[in-house]
Amino acid sequence: MTSWQIVVLVVAVYLVANLVIGLLPASRSTDTVAGYVAGDREFGTLVMYFVTGASVFSAFAFLGGPGWAFSRGAAAFYILGYGVLGMAPYFALGPWAARLGRKHGYVTQGAMLAHRFQNRWVGFTAGIISVIAIIPYVALQMRGAGIVLEQVTDGHVPLPLGAALTYGIVLIYVWRSGVMGIGWTNVFQGVLMIGIAWAFGLYIPYKLYGGIGPMFEQIAAAQPAMLTAPGLDAAGNPWTPVAYSSAVLVSSIGLMMWPHLFMKAFAAKDDATIRRTIMLFPTFQLFLLPLFLVGFAGILYSSSPVDPDAIMPHIMLTVGLPPIVVGIFCAGALAASMSTGDALVHGAASIAVTDVYSATRGDALSQHDQRRLIRWLAVAVGVVAYALALPSGLSLVGMLLGAYGAIVQLAPPVYAAFLWRRATATGVIAGLLVGISTVGLLILRPEWKPFGLHEGLVGLAANIITLAVVSMASRPPARDHVSDWMATSRNEG
């Protein structure tokens, strides 16, 4: 067998194992939306830890993170900053949402917001924005999987075929097992990618430079700008402190607004499970460090790929590693992509049915029919994301930063729901529309961004101001309903 065929064989073994693990829980959940979307609210600490961690760290971390360290140096450290900051608010928000979910049967944050503001169009608007943000995020995962397989097989498995094969497996176990299949495959994928990341992250600097310290000493002597915060921007110029800080801020605020993460509060067994997961999450964050080391190792490497996001597989292929080891690396990279992509596809389809469809005709469907519709929409999301993934010329991290501009707009209504009794449905909807419109405008006309701020942050400011002004000018919400809702979230009633 040739080297690339051995790599494909190792990858095939991984994909089959992943499929088997994903299909095993199919018979465990009830034939209900809560069973398919929230796992009948039975996730314990082990599954919650890996679902949260593996869903956060995806193809953008395994490929985009090293790609940014290689091409932009210290700019990559923004990922470390927002990962820690963004998870902290969930220590309170997670249990609050979980208590409400257990009482009222929520499975999505759109359903939670619609009930809190007693307006189905709040859920509809939040759902539309969520799906808009999720689809490019899924495309990012597919593109990452395709890049890896194309690189490690020397083009014998091109990007379109690699993405299709990988996500064909994902759609099969998402279709059959729902969130339970995602949960148990995430445990498998999380263990695999952490082990592989640390093994290669420590090996490559020693192989190429004699150690981590000597590697950074050589980079500091040859290209000191790569080690100077905040690093370089997309054009290779110094990234301004304002642009860097706004990228950290918008990502920190938006992290737990991602529905595939926020919705896991509705799957947790109890409040303690959520809090233990948040406390343990920084240990998963360490997974990024060895990946950055590989990226920095590429700065002075003798050759480089055309696409910076391919620096990690490029090094793996050119340092003389046996094909079976390259195949194992490839499996780890695919695990990073799939562990996020499956939750995103499942989340987008669930939102499209329970939030968007239910705002018009959803109540006419039985639990069984809603579950079946979610399955078909998961396939549709996969197809649309696949079409978006193929022609993209953006970096993986660039695609993610763009998606954050949309998803961060959910932060004002979520925080207002829990913290501001006077917030109204009219204010929430107006804020969301103004915020997402501002983001779209600044994406089309980036030269209009003030001081180089991330467009999501500008949209967020417009969103908050609009929500506050319109809420104060509109009719207050029903006091008894809001009081009962707040009391339930704080476990006071």
FIZA-112700 format. One line per 4 residues: number of its first residue (from 1); their letters; for each residue y, x, z of C-alpha. Coordinates in steps of 0.5 Angstrom, whole numbers, plus 500, padded with zeros to 3 digits. Each point is the difference from the previous one (the first is absolute). Example, Ala and Ser with C-alpha at 12.3 -4.5 7.8 and 13.67 -1.06 7.14 Angstrom:
2
1) AS) 491,525,516 | 507,502,498 .
This chain:
493
1) MTSW) 500,500,500 | 507,502,499 | 505,501,505 | 504,494,499 .
5) QIVV) 493,496,499 | 499,502,507 | 506,498,503 | 499,493,497 .
9) LVVA) 494,499,503 | 503,502,507 | 505,495,499 | 495,495,497 .
13) VYLV) 496,501,507 | 506,499,504 | 502,493,496 | 493,497,501 .
17) ANLV) 501,502,507 | 506,497,501 | 498,493,496 | 494,499,504 .
21) IGLL) 504,501,507 | 505,495,497 | 495,495,498 | 496,500,507 .
25) PASR) 505,496,504 | 500,494,495 | 496,496,504 | 504,501,506 .
29) STDT) 506,496,499 | 501,492,500 | 501,497,493 | 507,499,502 .
33) VAGY) 507,503,499 | 500,503,507 | 494,503,499 | 501,503,493 .
37) VAGD) 507,502,502 | 500,502,507 | 493,501,501 | 500,494,505 .
41) REFG) 504,505,505 | 495,504,502 | 502,507,498 | 499,505,506 .
45) TLVM) 503,507,501 | 496,504,496 | 501,496,494 | 507,498,501 .
49) YFVT) 502,508,501 | 496,502,493 | 503,493,497 | 507,502,502 .
53) GASV) 500,508,499 | 496,499,493 | 504,495,498 | 507,504,501 .
57) FSAF) 497,507,497 | 498,498,493 | 501,504,493 | 507,501,501 .
61) AFLG) 498,504,507 | 494,504,497 | 503,501,493 | 508,499,500 .
65) GPGW) 501,503,507 | 497,507,497 | 504,499,494 | 506,499,503 .
69) AFSR) 499,506,505 | 498,504,493 | 506,498,496 | 505,498,506 .
73) GAAA) 498,504,506 | 503,498,506 | 502,493,497 | 493,498,502 .
77) FYIL) 501,500,507 | 503,493,500 | 493,497,499 | 499,503,507 .
81) GYGV) 506,497,503 | 500,493,498 | 492,499,501 | 501,502,508 .
85) LGMA) 507,496,500 | 497,494,496 | 494,498,504 | 504,500,507 .
89) PYFA) 503,493,499 | 493,497,499 | 498,501,507 | 504,494,502 .
93) LGPW) 500,496,493 | 493,501,499 | 498,496,507 | 505,495,499 .
97) AARL) 498,498,493 | 492,500,502 | 502,495,506 | 503,496,495 .
101) GRKH) 495,501,495 | 494,498,505 | 504,493,502 | 503,498,493 .
105) GYVT) 494,503,495 | 505,505,497 | 497,505,495 | 506,502,496 .
109) QGAM) 507,502,503 | 503,495,495 | 496,494,503 | 503,503,507 .
113) LAHR) 507,500,497 | 499,493,497 | 498,497,507 | 505,504,504 .
117) FQNR) 506,497,495 | 497,494,499 | 501,501,492 | 494,501,495 .
121) WVGF) 505,503,495 | 501,506,505 | 493,501,500 | 500,500,492 .
125) TAGI) 506,504,500 | 497,506,504 | 493,499,496 | 503,501,494 .
129) ISVI) 504,506,502 | 493,503,503 | 497,499,494 | 505,503,496 .
133) AIIP) 500,506,504 | 492,501,501 | 499,500,492 | 503,507,499 .
137) YVAL) 497,502,507 | 493,498,497 | 502,504,493 | 501,506,504 .
141) QMRG) 493,500,503 | 497,499,493 | 504,505,497 | 498,505,506 .
145) AGIV) 493,499,499 | 500,501,492 | 504,506,501 | 495,503,505 .
149) LEQV) 494,498,495 | 504,503,494 | 501,506,503 | 493,502,503 .
153) TDGH) 496,498,494 | 505,504,495 | 502,494,497 | 493,497,498 .
157) VPLP) 502,494,505 | 507,498,498 | 505,497,504 | 499,493,498 .
161) LGAA) 492,500,500 | 500,503,507 | 505,495,503 | 496,495,497 .
165) LTYG) 494,502,503 | 502,501,507 | 504,494,500 | 494,496,497 .
169) IVLI) 496,502,506 | 506,498,505 | 501,493,497 | 492,499,501 .
173) YVWR) 500,501,507 | 507,496,501 | 497,494,496 | 494,500,504 .
177) SGVM) 502,502,507 | 507,499,501 | 504,504,506 | 493,501,503 .
181) GIGW) 498,504,494 | 507,504,500 | 499,501,508 | 493,504,500 .
185) TNVF) 502,504,493 | 506,502,503 | 496,503,506 | 496,504,495 .
189) QGVL) 505,502,496 | 505,502,506 | 494,505,503 | 499,503,493 .
193) MIGI) 507,501,498 | 502,503,506 | 494,505,500 | 502,502,493 .
197) AWAF) 507,501,501 | 499,504,506 | 495,504,497 | 504,502,493 .
201) GLYI) 507,500,504 | 497,506,504 | 496,503,495 | 505,501,494 .
205) PYKL) 506,504,504 | 495,505,502 | 496,500,494 | 507,501,496 .
209) YGGI) 504,504,505 | 496,502,506 | 503,495,504 | 505,494,502 .
213) GPMF) 505,505,503 | 499,505,494 | 501,494,495 | 507,498,503 .
217) EQIA) 502,507,500 | 499,501,493 | 503,494,498 | 506,501,505 .
221) AAQP) 501,507,496 | 499,497,493 | 503,493,500 | 504,499,507 .
225) AMLT) 503,493,497 | 493,497,501 | 500,501,507 | 507,498,501 .
229) APGL) 501,493,503 | 501,495,497 | 497,503,494 | 501,498,492 .
233) DAAG) 501,493,497 | 496,498,493 | 505,504,496 | 498,507,504 .
237) NPWT) 507,500,503 | 501,500,508 | 499,493,503 | 506,498,503 .
241) PVAY) 499,498,508 | 503,493,499 | 494,499,494 | 495,503,504 .
245) SSAV) 502,496,507 | 500,493,496 | 493,502,497 | 498,501,507 .
249) LVSS) 503,494,503 | 498,495,495 | 493,502,500 | 500,500,508 .
253) IGLM) 503,493,500 | 495,497,494 | 494,503,502 | 497,495,504 .
257) MWPH) 503,494,496 | 495,502,495 | 496,494,500 | 493,503,500 .
261) LFMK) 502,504,506 | 504,494,504 | 494,495,498 | 495,504,504 .
265) AFAA) 503,498,507 | 497,493,498 | 493,503,499 | 500,504,507 .
269) KDDA) 496,498,505 | 505,500,506 | 507,503,501 | 497,506,504 .
273) TIRR) 497,502,493 | 506,500,496 | 504,504,506 | 494,505,500 .
277) TIML) 500,501,493 | 508,502,500 | 499,505,505 | 494,503,496 .
281) FPTF) 504,500,494 | 503,507,500 | 493,503,500 | 499,497,493 .
285) QLFL) 507,503,498 | 498,507,501 | 496,499,494 | 506,501,496 .
289) LPLF) 501,507,502 | 494,503,497 | 502,497,493 | 507,503,501 .
293) LVGF) 497,507,501 | 496,499,493 | 507,498,497 | 504,506,502 .
297) AGIL) 494,504,498 | 501,498,493 | 507,503,500 | 499,507,499 .
301) YSSS) 493,498,496 | 498,504,494 | 500,493,496 | 503,493,501 .
305) PVDP) 498,493,497 | 505,496,495 | 500,495,505 | 502,502,507 .
309) DAIM) 496,495,503 | 494,503,498 | 501,507,503 | 494,499,505 .
313) PHIM) 495,498,495 | 503,506,496 | 499,505,506 | 493,497,501 .
317) LTVG) 498,501,493 | 502,507,499 | 499,504,507 | 492,501,498 .
321) LPPI) 497,494,504 | 493,498,499 | 500,493,496 | 497,496,505 .
325) VVGI) 506,502,505 | 505,498,495 | 496,493,499 | 500,500,508 .
329) FCAG) 508,501,500 | 500,495,494 | 497,495,505 | 505,501,505 .
333) ALAA) 506,499,495 | 497,493,498 | 498,498,507 | 508,501,501 .
337) SMST) 502,496,494 | 494,494,501 | 502,499,508 | 507,498,498 .
341) GDAL) 499,497,494 | 494,495,502 | 505,497,506 | 506,500,495 .
345) VHGA) 496,496,495 | 497,495,505 | 507,499,504 | 503,499,493 .
349) ASIA) 495,494,498 | 500,497,507 | 508,500,500 | 500,497,493 .
353) VTDV) 495,494,503 | 502,499,507 | 508,501,499 | 502,499,493 .
357) YSAT) 495,495,498 | 500,496,506 | 507,499,500 | 499,495,494 .
361) RGDA) 493,498,500 | 496,504,505 | 498,495,505 | 496,496,494 .
365) LSQH) 495,505,500 | 494,501,505 | 499,506,504 | 494,502,495 .
369) DQRR) 505,499,494 | 505,504,503 | 495,506,501 | 498,499,493 .
373) LIRW) 507,500,497 | 502,506,504 | 494,504,497 | 502,498,493 .
377) LAVA) 507,503,502 | 497,506,502 | 498,502,493 | 506,497,497 .
381) VGVV) 504,505,505 | 495,506,498 | 501,499,492 | 508,499,501 .
385) AYAL) 500,507,504 | 495,503,495 | 505,499,495 | 506,502,504 .
389) ALPS) 496,507,502 | 499,502,493 | 506,502,497 | 504,502,506 .
393) GLSL) 504,506,500 | 502,500,507 | 497,504,505 | 496,497,505 .
397) VGML) 505,501,506 | 505,497,495 | 496,494,499 | 499,499,507 .
401) LGAY) 508,501,502 | 502,495,495 | 495,495,503 | 503,501,507 .
405) GAIV) 506,497,497 | 497,493,499 | 496,500,506 | 505,502,505 .
409) QLAP) 504,494,499 | 495,496,504 | 502,504,506 | 506,495,502 .
413) PVYA) 496,494,500 | 495,503,504 | 504,503,505 | 505,493,500 .
417) AFLW) 494,496,501 | 498,504,507 | 507,502,502 | 505,495,498 .
421) RRAT) 499,493,502 | 506,498,495 | 497,502,494 | 499,495,495 .
425) ATGV) 496,498,494 | 506,500,495 | 502,507,503 | 494,503,499 .
429) IAGL) 499,498,493 | 507,502,498 | 499,506,503 | 494,502,496 .
433) LVGI) 502,498,494 | 507,504,501 | 496,506,502 | 495,500,495 .
437) STVG) 505,499,494 | 504,506,503 | 494,504,500 | 498,498,492 .
441) LLIL) 507,501,498 | 501,507,503 | 493,502,497 | 503,498,493 .
445) RPEW) 507,503,502 | 498,506,505 | 507,503,499 | 503,494,504 .
449) KPFG) 496,503,506 | 505,501,505 | 500,508,503 | 493,500,497 .
453) LHEG) 497,495,505 | 493,498,498 | 501,493,497 | 495,496,505 .
457) LVGL) 505,502,505 | 506,498,497 | 496,493,498 | 498,500,507 .
461) AANI) 507,500,503 | 502,495,495 | 494,496,502 | 502,500,508 .
465) ITLA) 507,498,499 | 498,494,495 | 495,498,505 | 505,500,506 .
469) VVSM) 506,497,497 | 496,494,496 | 496,499,507 | 506,499,504 .
473) ASRP) 503,496,494 | 494,495,500 | 497,495,505 | 496,503,506 .
477) PARD) 492,500,500 | 497,495,504 | 501,503,507 | 493,498,503 .
481) HVSD) 496,502,494 | 503,507,501 | 499,500,507 | 493,499,500 .
485) WMAT) 499,505,494 | 504,505,504 | 496,499,506 | 493,500,497 .
489) SRNE) 502,507,497 | 502,503,507 | 493,496,503 | 505,496,504 .
493) G) 497,493,499 .
